[in-house]
Amino acid sequence: MATNEQFPKILVGAPVYSNKKYVTPYWIESVKNLTYPNYDVLVVDNSKSSTKFEDSFTKNGIHLIKSEPHENPFRRVAEARQKLNDYAVLGGYQHLLSVEQDVIIPPGLLEILLAHNKQIIGAPYIVSSHTDENRRHIDYIVSASKLDKVLDRIDGVDVNEWYLTEEIKDRGLIQVKSCSLGCTLVSTRVLQQIRVRFNPTINRADDSYFFQDCHDQGIPVFLDTSLLWKIDHVKRLGGELPVGGTLNKNNYDKHSKK
């Protein structure tokens, strides 16, 4: 039997919203297929009540709690994320694996991230295409920003330059300014220090404040670049568009052989 000494207790979870129901079956399958022996799954539903949407989780054995469906999406997600964080802390979990609803992860992810023994460590996934001045694709932007490249400062938060895939290829473990909360393992000791916050007058996601607060309090953030092309970010652009590795096998094979 798995014990907390051998395998720290981990909560896997995310705020979820009914507008992203197109990706729900993929997400559920990926979190249920994790090979780590000591974890639970929780989703915090911040959409208006929908029995069908809620049942898509609960009938698959995933615990769901509700949060307020505020009109302001930044407030809605921030409050849902704080509920998720509080559940992890109060439930005695050692870590929270934050996996956004449109991010699909490989089975062995928890073992890989835990092996680094870091308070915060993320896995990179593709955010968008990076184009030149003629709008020609030249690379992909990934879900992590550079520690030493500050472009601006808005509402007390540094705006750092994002990494491109070629810049993190074969670099192993690197320290970054942020790695989003789309696919990040966070110690609950950090969650006790850093509360979720947002500014209702500025359209900024709560994770930008989270990583700024971590930076200001001297909590380093790391990225495992070996996971590049092994995480999917599923966007709905006229249909389901897998971007990454676990769903888009041809794309993964192409890049993993380089």
BAKEMAR-763026 format. One record per residue (C-alpha): residue number from 1; chain; y, z, x. Coordinates in steps of 0.1 Angstrom, whole numbers, plus 5000, padded with zeros to 4 digits. Example, Ala and Ser with C-alpha at 12.3 -4.5 7.8 and 13.67 -1.06 7.14 Angstrom:
// residues 2
<1; 'A'; <4955; 5078; 5123>>;
<2; 'A'; <4989; 5071; 5137>>;
// end
This chain:
// residues 258
<1; 'A'; <5000; 5000; 5000>>;
<2; 'A'; <5035; 4991; 5013>>;
<3; 'A'; <5056; 5021; 5022>>;
<4; 'A'; <5094; 5024; 5027>>;
<5; 'A'; <5088; 5033; 5064>>;
<6; 'A'; <5068; 5001; 5070>>;
<7; 'A'; <5088; 4979; 5046>>;
<8; 'A'; <5123; 4990; 5036>>;
<9; 'A'; <5129; 4988; 4998>>;
<10; 'A'; <5150; 4958; 4990>>;
<11; 'A'; <5168; 4947; 4959>>;
<12; 'A'; <5171; 4910; 4954>>;
<13; 'A'; <5198; 4900; 4929>>;
<14; 'A'; <5228; 4881; 4917>>;
<15; 'A'; <5254; 4879; 4890>>;
<16; 'A'; <5242; 4852; 4866>>;
<17; 'A'; <5260; 4830; 4840>>;
<18; 'A'; <5246; 4809; 4812>>;
<19; 'A'; <5266; 4778; 4824>>;
<20; 'A'; <5242; 4776; 4853>>;
<21; 'A'; <5211; 4777; 4832>>;
<22; 'A'; <5200; 4743; 4846>>;
<23; 'A'; <5190; 4760; 4879>>;
<24; 'A'; <5175; 4792; 4865>>;
<25; 'A'; <5138; 4781; 4866>>;
<26; 'A'; <5142; 4771; 4903>>;
<27; 'A'; <5159; 4805; 4912>>;
<28; 'A'; <5133; 4825; 4893>>;
<29; 'A'; <5104; 4807; 4911>>;
<30; 'A'; <5120; 4812; 4945>>;
<31; 'A'; <5127; 4849; 4942>>;
<32; 'A'; <5092; 4856; 4926>>;
<33; 'A'; <5076; 4837; 4955>>;
<34; 'A'; <5090; 4859; 4983>>;
<35; 'A'; <5062; 4872; 5005>>;
<36; 'A'; <5079; 4905; 5014>>;
<37; 'A'; <5058; 4933; 4999>>;
<38; 'A'; <5085; 4958; 4988>>;
<39; 'A'; <5113; 4944; 4967>>;
<40; 'A'; <5126; 4943; 4931>>;
<41; 'A'; <5147; 4917; 4914>>;
<42; 'A'; <5178; 4923; 4892>>;
<43; 'A'; <5203; 4900; 4876>>;
<44; 'A'; <5236; 4910; 4861>>;
<45; 'A'; <5244; 4886; 4832>>;
<46; 'A'; <5282; 4882; 4828>>;
<47; 'A'; <5281; 4855; 4802>>;
<48; 'A'; <5284; 4859; 4764>>;
<49; 'A'; <5252; 4871; 4747>>;
<50; 'A'; <5225; 4844; 4746>>;
<51; 'A'; <5190; 4856; 4738>>;
<52; 'A'; <5175; 4823; 4751>>;
<53; 'A'; <5193; 4826; 4784>>;
<54; 'A'; <5184; 4863; 4788>>;
<55; 'A'; <5148; 4857; 4778>>;
<56; 'A'; <5145; 4831; 4806>>;
<57; 'A'; <5147; 4860; 4830>>;
<58; 'A'; <5131; 4889; 4811>>;
<59; 'A'; <5101; 4869; 4800>>;
<60; 'A'; <5095; 4861; 4837>>;
<61; 'A'; <5094; 4898; 4846>>;
<62; 'A'; <5130; 4900; 4859>>;
<63; 'A'; <5151; 4929; 4850>>;
<64; 'A'; <5185; 4920; 4834>>;
<65; 'A'; <5215; 4941; 4827>>;
<66; 'A'; <5248; 4930; 4811>>;
<67; 'A'; <5284; 4931; 4822>>;
<68; 'A'; <5316; 4922; 4804>>;
<69; 'A'; <5321; 4885; 4798>>;
<70; 'A'; <5358; 4885; 4807>>;
<71; 'A'; <5378; 4853; 4803>>;
<72; 'A'; <5390; 4856; 4839>>;
<73; 'A'; <5359; 4843; 4859>>;
<74; 'A'; <5369; 4862; 4891>>;
<75; 'A'; <5371; 4895; 4872>>;
<76; 'A'; <5338; 4887; 4854>>;
<77; 'A'; <5319; 4880; 4886>>;
<78; 'A'; <5335; 4909; 4905>>;
<79; 'A'; <5325; 4935; 4879>>;
<80; 'A'; <5290; 4921; 4877>>;
<81; 'A'; <5287; 4922; 4915>>;
<82; 'A'; <5298; 4959; 4915>>;
<83; 'A'; <5271; 4967; 4890>>;
<84; 'A'; <5246; 4950; 4912>>;
<85; 'A'; <5258; 4969; 4943>>;
<86; 'A'; <5258; 5002; 4925>>;
<87; 'A'; <5223; 4996; 4912>>;
<88; 'A'; <5211; 4990; 4948>>;
<89; 'A'; <5228; 5021; 4961>>;
<90; 'A'; <5218; 5045; 4933>>;
<91; 'A'; <5183; 5031; 4932>>;
<92; 'A'; <5175; 5041; 4968>>;
<93; 'A'; <5173; 5006; 4982>>;
<94; 'A'; <5179; 5001; 5019>>;
<95; 'A'; <5192; 4966; 5015>>;
<96; 'A'; <5205; 4941; 4989>>;
<97; 'A'; <5196; 4905; 4993>>;
<98; 'A'; <5225; 4887; 4974>>;
<99; 'A'; <5212; 4853; 4963>>;
<100; 'A'; <5236; 4834; 4941>>;
<101; 'A'; <5222; 4818; 4910>>;
<102; 'A'; <5224; 4782; 4924>>;
<103; 'A'; <5208; 4791; 4958>>;
<104; 'A'; <5171; 4786; 4963>>;
<105; 'A'; <5154; 4804; 4991>>;
<106; 'A'; <5121; 4800; 5010>>;
<107; 'A'; <5093; 4826; 5006>>;
<108; 'A'; <5096; 4842; 5041>>;
<109; 'A'; <5133; 4847; 5040>>;
<110; 'A'; <5134; 4885; 5038>>;
<111; 'A'; <5111; 4890; 5068>>;
<112; 'A'; <5132; 4866; 5089>>;
<113; 'A'; <5165; 4883; 5081>>;
<114; 'A'; <5152; 4919; 5084>>;
<115; 'A'; <5138; 4912; 5119>>;
<116; 'A'; <5174; 4909; 5132>>;
<117; 'A'; <5182; 4946; 5122>>;
<118; 'A'; <5218; 4939; 5113>>;
<119; 'A'; <5239; 4955; 5086>>;
<120; 'A'; <5250; 4921; 5073>>;
<121; 'A'; <5232; 4889; 5080>>;
<122; 'A'; <5234; 4856; 5061>>;
<123; 'A'; <5215; 4823; 5060>>;
<124; 'A'; <5235; 4791; 5061>>;
<125; 'A'; <5234; 4766; 5033>>;
<126; 'A'; <5254; 4734; 5025>>;
<127; 'A'; <5286; 4739; 5006>>;
<128; 'A'; <5300; 4704; 5005>>;
<129; 'A'; <5304; 4671; 5024>>;
<130; 'A'; <5330; 4669; 5052>>;
<131; 'A'; <5349; 4636; 5053>>;
<132; 'A'; <5374; 4619; 5075>>;
<133; 'A'; <5408; 4606; 5065>>;
<134; 'A'; <5392; 4576; 5049>>;
<135; 'A'; <5369; 4598; 5028>>;
<136; 'A'; <5339; 4588; 5048>>;
<137; 'A'; <5312; 4614; 5051>>;
<138; 'A'; <5309; 4627; 5087>>;
<139; 'A'; <5292; 4661; 5084>>;
<140; 'A'; <5284; 4689; 5060>>;
<141; 'A'; <5304; 4722; 5056>>;
<142; 'A'; <5282; 4753; 5056>>;
<143; 'A'; <5286; 4787; 5040>>;
<144; 'A'; <5300; 4805; 5070>>;
<145; 'A'; <5335; 4808; 5087>>;
<146; 'A'; <5345; 4811; 5123>>;
<147; 'A'; <5354; 4845; 5136>>;
<148; 'A'; <5382; 4832; 5159>>;
<149; 'A'; <5397; 4803; 5139>>;
<150; 'A'; <5423; 4817; 5114>>;
<151; 'A'; <5441; 4790; 5095>>;
<152; 'A'; <5462; 4811; 5071>>;
<153; 'A'; <5464; 4845; 5054>>;
<154; 'A'; <5466; 4849; 5017>>;
<155; 'A'; <5468; 4882; 4998>>;
<156; 'A'; <5458; 4901; 5030>>;
<157; 'A'; <5428; 4879; 5035>>;
<158; 'A'; <5424; 4857; 5066>>;
<159; 'A'; <5415; 4821; 5058>>;
<160; 'A'; <5392; 4811; 5085>>;
<161; 'A'; <5379; 4776; 5094>>;
<162; 'A'; <5344; 4768; 5080>>;
<163; 'A'; <5315; 4758; 5103>>;
<164; 'A'; <5300; 4723; 5101>>;
<165; 'A'; <5263; 4718; 5105>>;
<166; 'A'; <5266; 4702; 5140>>;
<167; 'A'; <5285; 4733; 5152>>;
<168; 'A'; <5258; 4758; 5144>>;
<169; 'A'; <5227; 4736; 5152>>;
<170; 'A'; <5202; 4754; 5175>>;
<171; 'A'; <5226; 4784; 5181>>;
<172; 'A'; <5202; 4812; 5170>>;
<173; 'A'; <5220; 4843; 5159>>;
<174; 'A'; <5258; 4841; 5159>>;
<175; 'A'; <5286; 4864; 5148>>;
<176; 'A'; <5308; 4850; 5121>>;
<177; 'A'; <5339; 4861; 5100>>;
<178; 'A'; <5320; 4855; 5067>>;
<179; 'A'; <5289; 4839; 5054>>;
<180; 'A'; <5295; 4842; 5016>>;
<181; 'A'; <5274; 4863; 4994>>;
<182; 'A'; <5253; 4833; 4983>>;
<183; 'A'; <5224; 4842; 5006>>;
<184; 'A'; <5231; 4874; 5025>>;
<185; 'A'; <5212; 4906; 5033>>;
<186; 'A'; <5235; 4936; 5032>>;
<187; 'A'; <5227; 4972; 5041>>;
<188; 'A'; <5234; 4996; 5012>>;
<189; 'A'; <5253; 5017; 5037>>;
<190; 'A'; <5278; 4990; 5038>>;
<191; 'A'; <5279; 4988; 5000>>;
<192; 'A'; <5288; 5025; 4999>>;
<193; 'A'; <5318; 5018; 5022>>;
<194; 'A'; <5330; 4985; 5007>>;
<195; 'A'; <5338; 4983; 4970>>;
<196; 'A'; <5341; 4950; 4952>>;
<197; 'A'; <5377; 4940; 4945>>;
<198; 'A'; <5397; 4911; 4933>>;
<199; 'A'; <5433; 4902; 4925>>;
<200; 'A'; <5438; 4891; 4889>>;
<201; 'A'; <5470; 4872; 4899>>;
<202; 'A'; <5453; 4851; 4926>>;
<203; 'A'; <5423; 4828; 4922>>;
<204; 'A'; <5402; 4841; 4951>>;
<205; 'A'; <5365; 4850; 4949>>;
<206; 'A'; <5355; 4887; 4955>>;
<207; 'A'; <5334; 4878; 4985>>;
<208; 'A'; <5365; 4868; 5005>>;
<209; 'A'; <5379; 4903; 5001>>;
<210; 'A'; <5345; 4918; 5009>>;
<211; 'A'; <5342; 4901; 5042>>;
<212; 'A'; <5379; 4908; 5051>>;
<213; 'A'; <5373; 4945; 5043>>;
<214; 'A'; <5342; 4945; 5065>>;
<215; 'A'; <5362; 4928; 5093>>;
<216; 'A'; <5390; 4954; 5090>>;
<217; 'A'; <5365; 4983; 5091>>;
<218; 'A'; <5347; 4969; 5122>>;
<219; 'A'; <5315; 4959; 5104>>;
<220; 'A'; <5301; 4928; 5121>>;
<221; 'A'; <5287; 4899; 5101>>;
<222; 'A'; <5259; 4876; 5115>>;
<223; 'A'; <5244; 4843; 5107>>;
<224; 'A'; <5209; 4831; 5114>>;
<225; 'A'; <5214; 4794; 5122>>;
<226; 'A'; <5177; 4788; 5125>>;
<227; 'A'; <5177; 4788; 5087>>;
<228; 'A'; <5199; 4757; 5085>>;
<229; 'A'; <5184; 4731; 5062>>;
<230; 'A'; <5159; 4757; 5048>>;
<231; 'A'; <5181; 4769; 5019>>;
<232; 'A'; <5189; 4749; 4988>>;
<233; 'A'; <5223; 4749; 4971>>;
<234; 'A'; <5218; 4732; 4937>>;
<235; 'A'; <5249; 4717; 4922>>;
<236; 'A'; <5252; 4701; 4888>>;
<237; 'A'; <5269; 4668; 4895>>;
<238; 'A'; <5257; 4645; 4867>>;
<239; 'A'; <5223; 4662; 4870>>;
<240; 'A'; <5205; 4685; 4894>>;
<241; 'A'; <5214; 4678; 4930>>;
<242; 'A'; <5194; 4698; 4956>>;
<243; 'A'; <5212; 4702; 4989>>;
<244; 'A'; <5192; 4717; 5018>>;
<245; 'A'; <5155; 4722; 5025>>;
<246; 'A'; <5132; 4738; 5000>>;
<247; 'A'; <5137; 4714; 4971>>;
<248; 'A'; <5148; 4684; 4990>>;
<249; 'A'; <5118; 4679; 5012>>;
<250; 'A'; <5128; 4645; 5026>>;
<251; 'A'; <5162; 4659; 5036>>;
<252; 'A'; <5145; 4690; 5052>>;
<253; 'A'; <5120; 4669; 5071>>;
<254; 'A'; <5147; 4646; 5085>>;
<255; 'A'; <5167; 4674; 5099>>;
<256; 'A'; <5140; 4698; 5110>>;
<257; 'A'; <5126; 4670; 5133>>;
<258; 'A'; <5159; 4666; 5152>>;
// end
